[in-house]
Amino acid sequence: MLHRTTRFTKHANLPDPPLTDEVEKHVKHELPGPTQQSFRIDYNGHPQGPWNSAAALVFCESFLDNDIFADTPFDKVEHAFTTYLKRLREVYRVQEGHYTEEERKARQKRDALRTRKLNMYDRRLHAASVWKHHLKRHFEALVKLGVDGMSSDETDHEAGIGSYRVINKAWRHPSVRLWLRALDWLHLISRLGNRQQFTPGNLPRERVPSDRFSKRSHVPNLPRNFYEEAYINGLSEHALKVLNPAKEYELVFDEEISR
């Protein structure tokens, strides 16, 4: 999250903004907005628009969690953040004209990765909604996992055109990966028409397993069995409290779906 004492100039390293699709889906309540773990600002949106209002709430709650600032009135913190946000938008627009070619390519690469993760998340949500009579509870669990709970990937030229090598999440239990892959298969099945041919539209790109792991932060408040046991055991008492694992969740499908 933004540091409270950070001073921004045209050379400051601002966090990347959310994708346009993410903002639109957040407005439609199809995706959660910014979180402490993934705090981003919609620099092109209105300071008090839906995404930035959610960002203000996350920031204010984090700010007031600090004992030093706990007695500060919420509305004063919110007003200060909104004013600060106007300055960030100005800095961002100035920065848009100061990226080097290398920085611009790196940003495009990050945006492409985020888009693939968002599309993958959408496909899985779609599968859970198509089979809603059997997967209602899985839909709710998937929403809690969110886009940030999806694994990353990178282009894999060795595996062939259109292939991506999966970068696993160190904190996520392998059983969650198998559960998500089952949802991927259900999505493909939902795309089959009466003639056993896929409906129009691009099919998901091939994702090749790997032994690489991402160091990105975990998603908190998930069922305990969503986390790798070794990861939980390696946390400090404070970090475990912040993780706040919930009761275990049964990662199985109804018998009719399993057939």
C-alpha positions in Angstrom: 0.0 0.0 0.0 1.1 3.6 -0.5 3.4 4.8 2.3 1.8 7.6 4.2 4.9 9.8 4.0 5.8 9.1 0.3 6.4 12.3 -1.8 5.5 11.9 -5.5 7.4 13.6 -8.3 7.4 12.9 -12.0 10.0 10.3 -11.4 8.2 8.5 -8.5 7.4 4.8 -8.8 3.6 4.8 -8.7 1.7 1.5 -8.4 0.2 0.3 -11.7 -3.5 1.2 -12.1 -6.3 -1.5 -12.4 -7.2 -2.7 -15.8 -10.3 -1.1 -17.4 -12.1 -4.5 -17.3 -11.4 -4.8 -13.5 -12.9 -1.4 -12.8 -16.0 -2.1 -14.9 -16.5 -5.5 -13.3 -16.0 -3.9 -9.9 -18.8 -1.4 -10.7 -21.0 -4.3 -11.6 -20.1 -6.1 -8.3 -18.5 -8.9 -10.3 -15.1 -8.4 -8.9 -13.8 -7.1 -5.5 -11.9 -3.8 -5.6 -8.6 -2.8 -4.1 -7.3 -4.6 -1.0 -4.3 -4.0 1.3 -2.5 -6.8 -0.6 -3.3 -5.4 -4.0 -3.8 -1.7 -3.5 -4.2 0.1 -6.8 -5.7 3.5 -7.8 -7.7 4.3 -10.8 -5.8 7.4 -11.9 -8.1 7.9 -14.9 -11.2 7.6 -12.8 -12.9 10.2 -10.7 -11.4 10.6 -7.2 -14.7 9.6 -5.7 -15.7 7.0 -8.3 -16.5 3.4 -7.2 -13.0 2.0 -7.5 -11.3 5.0 -5.8 -13.9 5.2 -3.1 -13.2 1.6 -2.3 -9.4 2.4 -2.3 -10.1 5.3 0.1 -11.9 2.9 2.5 -9.1 0.4 2.4 -6.5 3.1 3.0 -8.5 4.7 5.9 -9.0 1.4 7.7 -5.3 0.6 7.4 -4.3 4.1 8.6 -6.6 4.0 11.6 -5.3 0.5 12.5 -2.1 2.3 13.6 -2.4 3.1 17.3 -0.8 6.5 16.7 -3.6 7.6 14.4 -6.5 5.6 16.0 -8.3 8.7 17.4 -8.3 10.6 14.1 -11.8 11.1 12.8 -12.5 8.8 9.8 -14.0 11.6 7.6 -10.8 13.7 8.1 -8.6 10.8 6.9 -10.9 10.1 4.0 -10.9 13.8 3.0 -7.0 13.9 3.2 -6.7 10.8 1.1 -9.1 12.1 -1.6 -7.2 15.4 -1.8 -3.9 13.4 -2.0 -5.5 11.2 -4.8 -6.0 14.3 -6.9 -2.3 15.0 -6.7 -1.5 11.4 -7.6 -3.7 11.6 -10.7 -1.7 14.7 -11.9 1.6 12.9 -11.3 0.4 9.9 -13.1 -0.5 11.9 -16.2 2.9 13.6 -16.2 4.6 10.2 -15.8 2.8 8.9 -18.9 5.0 11.0 -21.0 8.2 10.1 -19.2 8.4 6.3 -19.5 11.4 4.8 -21.3 10.8 2.2 -24.0 12.0 -0.5 -21.6 9.7 0.7 -18.8 6.8 0.9 -21.2 7.4 -2.7 -22.4 7.7 -3.9 -18.8 4.4 -2.3 -18.0 2.7 -3.8 -21.0 4.0 -7.2 -19.9 2.5 -6.7 -16.5 -0.8 -5.6 -18.0 -0.9 -8.6 -20.3 -0.3 -10.9 -17.3 -3.0 -9.3 -15.3 -5.4 -9.6 -18.3 -4.7 -13.3 -18.6 -5.3 -13.8 -14.9 -8.5 -11.9 -15.1 -9.7 -13.9 -18.1 -8.9 -17.1 -16.3 -10.8 -16.0 -13.2 -13.8 -15.1 -15.4 -13.8 -18.5 -17.1 -13.8 -20.2 -13.8 -16.6 -18.0 -12.5 -18.5 -18.7 -15.7 -18.2 -22.5 -15.2 -19.4 -22.2 -11.6 -22.4 -20.1 -12.7 -23.3 -22.4 -15.6 -23.4 -25.4 -13.3 -24.9 -23.3 -10.5 -27.3 -26.0 -9.2 -24.2 -28.1 -8.3 -21.5 -25.5 -7.8 -23.2 -22.6 -5.9 -20.9 -23.1 -2.8 -17.9 -23.3 -5.1 -18.8 -20.1 -6.8 -18.8 -18.3 -3.4 -15.4 -19.9 -2.5 -14.0 -18.8 -5.9 -15.1 -15.2 -5.3 -13.3 -15.2 -2.0 -10.1 -16.5 -3.7 -10.3 -13.7 -6.2 -8.1 -12.8 -9.1 -5.1 -12.5 -6.8 -5.6 -16.2 -5.9 -5.0 -17.3 -9.5 -1.6 -18.5 -10.5 0.6 -16.3 -12.8 2.3 -17.5 -15.9 4.9 -16.5 -18.5 5.3 -17.1 -22.2 6.9 -20.5 -22.9 8.5 -20.6 -26.3 9.8 -24.1 -25.8 6.3 -25.6 -25.4 5.0 -24.0 -28.6 3.1 -21.0 -29.8 0.3 -19.8 -27.5 1.7 -21.8 -24.5 2.4 -20.4 -21.0 4.4 -21.9 -18.2 2.6 -21.7 -14.9 4.2 -19.9 -11.9 2.8 -21.5 -8.8 1.9 -19.7 -5.6 4.1 -20.8 -2.7 1.3 -20.2 -0.2 -1.5 -22.1 -2.0 -2.1 -25.8 -1.4 -1.8 -28.1 -4.4 -5.4 -29.3 -3.9 -6.7 -25.9 -4.8 -4.9 -26.1 -8.1 -6.6 -29.4 -8.9 -10.0 -27.9 -7.9 -9.4 -24.9 -10.2 -8.3 -27.2 -13.1 -11.6 -29.1 -12.7 -13.4 -25.8 -13.1 -11.4 -25.2 -16.3 -12.6 -28.5 -17.7 -16.2 -27.6 -16.8 -15.8 -24.3 -18.6 -14.6 -26.2 -21.8 -17.5 -28.6 -21.5 -19.9 -25.6 -21.3 -18.5 -24.4 -24.6 -19.5 -27.5 -26.4 -22.5 -27.2 -28.7 -25.1 -29.8 -29.8 -22.7 -31.1 -32.4 -19.9 -31.5 -30.0 -18.1 -28.5 -31.4 -16.9 -25.5 -29.5 -19.0 -22.3 -29.6 -17.4 -19.2 -31.3 -14.6 -17.5 -29.4 -11.0 -18.1 -28.5 -10.2 -21.2 -26.5 -8.0 -20.8 -23.4 -4.2 -20.9 -24.1 -2.3 -24.0 -23.0 -0.7 -23.7 -19.6 2.3 -25.9 -18.9 3.1 -27.0 -15.3 6.4 -25.9 -13.9 8.4 -26.0 -10.6 8.6 -22.2 -10.4 7.0 -20.4 -7.5 5.8 -16.8 -7.1 6.9 -14.8 -4.1 3.7 -12.6 -4.2 1.8 -12.2 -0.9 -1.1 -14.5 0.0 -4.8 -13.8 -0.1 -6.0 -13.6 3.6 -9.2 -15.0 5.2 -9.4 -18.1 3.1 -10.2 -21.6 4.4 -7.2 -23.1 6.2 -6.8 -26.0 3.7 -6.4 -23.5 0.9 -2.9 -22.7 2.3 0.2 -24.9 2.1 0.7 -26.3 5.6 4.5 -25.6 5.5 3.7 -22.0 4.6 1.4 -21.6 7.6 3.9 -23.3 9.9 6.6 -20.8 8.7 4.6 -17.7 9.7 5.1 -15.7 12.9 2.3 -15.4 15.4 1.5 -11.9 14.1 1.6 -13.0 10.4 -0.7 -15.9 11.2 -3.1 -13.6 12.9 -3.1 -11.3 9.8 -3.6 -14.4 7.5 -6.7 -15.2 9.6 -7.4 -18.7 8.0 -11.1 -19.7 8.2 -12.5 -23.2 8.8 -11.6 -25.8 6.2 -13.6 -26.1 3.0 -14.5 -29.3 1.2 -12.9 -29.2 -2.3 -15.1 -31.8 -3.8 -17.8 -31.8 -6.5 -21.2 -33.3 -6.5 -21.4 -36.9 -7.7 -23.4 -36.0 -10.8 -20.7 -33.5 -11.8 -17.9 -36.0 -11.1 -19.4 -38.4 -13.6 
